[in-house]
Amino acid sequence: MTNRVKNVVYYKRPAFWLVCAAVVSAVVATIFLFAYKTQTLELPETASVFTVEMEQFNDRLSVGCVVITDAEQIETILSAMAGAKKTLRHSANDYPEQDNYLVARLIMENEMRTLCLYSEGGSEYIEEPYVGIYKTRGNSSKALYKVYTDNMEKSSGNAINIRWEASGDIPQPARDYAVDYVLSLIHI
């Protein structure tokens, strides 16, 4: 007999327990993936947020902090972050591992939430330290940076110099080479 005929004649069905294990693991994996896919970033109501502190970090150094109390601007911030979907990645630090990010601290009556916005691989993410990492809709950074830069201009009295990264996602203040020179002298 040929191999093909032997395979047909001596065919054995897989063991019942093997089929059951495969079906159960497929169902569990499907439920797990759908559970993560549907989780969105839970944000507070605009009325419960007293202030939002926004702070830009470039090369892990703070560019400046602004405090936003205007309800309309707080609504803009919360709307820009709404709808972010949870990823399978976890947050295990106080701040993101990236060098450039924007921090939004939501100050409420008995709570403060820290949300960090950054760009990675052409996508935008919101990381809530020790809670999770969420992927945003894609235009969040432009709305948030507009609020941030508008308030920086008001607070400092002069315009902040912004340039867009090559990825086109997150604006970064232009490098101040005089400051770099002074810092290089300190490290000698």
Backbone hydrogen bonds, N-H to C=O, Kabsch-Sander energy under -0.5 kcal/mol:
donor,donor_aa,acceptor,acceptor_aa,energy
6,K,2,T,-2.4
7,N,3,N,-2.4
8,V,4,R,-1.6
9,V,5,V,-2.7
10,Y,6,K,-2.8
11,Y,8,V,-0.8
18,L,15,A,-0.5
19,V,15,A,-1.7
20,C,16,F,-2.2
21,A,17,W,-2.3
22,A,18,L,-1.9
23,V,19,V,-2.1
24,V,20,C,-2.6
25,S,21,A,-2.4
26,A,22,A,-1.8
27,V,23,V,-2.2
28,V,24,V,-2.6
29,A,25,S,-2.3
30,T,26,A,-2.0
31,I,27,V,-2.4
32,F,28,V,-2.5
33,L,29,A,-2.3
34,F,30,T,-2.4
35,A,31,I,-2.3
36,Y,32,F,-1.8
37,K,33,L,-2.0
38,T,34,F,-1.6
39,Q,35,A,-0.7
41,L,84,A,-2.3
43,L,41,L,-0.6
48,S,45,E,-1.0
49,V,45,E,-0.5
49,V,46,T,-1.3
50,F,48,S,-0.7
50,F,107,I,-2.3
51,T,107,I,-1.3
52,V,68,I,-2.1
53,E,105,R,-2.2
54,M,52,V,-0.6
54,M,66,V,-2.7
55,E,103,V,-2.2
56,Q,64,G,-1.5
57,F,101,Y,-3.0
58,N,61,L,-2.6
60,R,99,D,-2.4
61,L,58,N,-2.1
63,V,56,Q,-3.3
64,G,56,Q,-0.7
66,V,54,M,-2.7
68,I,52,V,-3.0
68,I,66,V,-0.5
69,T,67,V,-0.5
74,I,70,D,-2.3
75,E,71,A,-2.3
76,T,72,E,-1.9
77,I,73,Q,-2.3
78,L,74,I,-2.5
79,S,75,E,-2.6
80,A,76,T,-2.1
81,M,77,I,-1.4
82,A,78,L,-1.2
84,A,81,M,-1.2
85,K,135,K,-2.4
86,K,39,Q,-3.0
87,T,133,I,-2.8
92,A,90,H,-0.6
101,Y,57,F,-2.0
102,L,117,L,-2.5
103,V,55,E,-3.1
104,A,115,L,-3.2
105,R,53,E,-3.2
106,L,104,A,-0.7
106,L,113,R,-3.0
107,I,51,T,-2.8
107,I,105,R,-0.7
108,M,106,L,-0.6
108,M,111,E,-3.1
109,E,48,S,-0.5
113,R,106,L,-2.1
115,L,104,A,-2.4
115,L,113,R,-0.5
116,C,127,E,-2.5
117,L,102,L,-3.3
118,Y,125,Y,-2.2
120,E,123,S,-2.9
123,S,120,E,-1.6
125,Y,118,Y,-3.0
126,I,134,Y,-3.0
127,E,116,C,-3.1
128,E,126,I,-0.5
128,E,132,G,-2.7
131,V,128,E,-2.5
132,G,128,E,-1.9
133,I,89,R,-0.9
134,Y,126,I,-3.0
135,K,85,K,-3.3
136,T,124,E,-2.4
143,A,139,N,-1.3
144,L,140,S,-2.5
145,Y,141,S,-3.0
146,K,142,K,-1.6
147,V,143,A,-1.8
148,Y,144,L,-2.5
149,T,145,Y,-3.1
150,D,146,K,-2.4
151,N,147,V,-1.9
152,M,148,Y,-2.1
153,E,149,T,-2.5
154,K,150,D,-1.6
155,S,151,N,-2.4
156,S,152,M,-2.4
157,G,153,E,-1.5
162,I,160,I,-0.8
163,R,172,Q,-2.6
165,E,170,I,-1.1
168,G,165,E,-1.5
172,Q,163,R,-3.4
174,A,161,N,-1.9
177,Y,175,R,-0.9
180,D,176,D,-1.8
181,Y,177,Y,-2.2
182,V,178,A,-2.1
183,L,179,V,-2.6
184,S,180,D,-2.2
185,L,181,Y,-1.6
186,I,182,V,-1.7
187,H,183,L,-1.5
188,I,185,L,-1.0
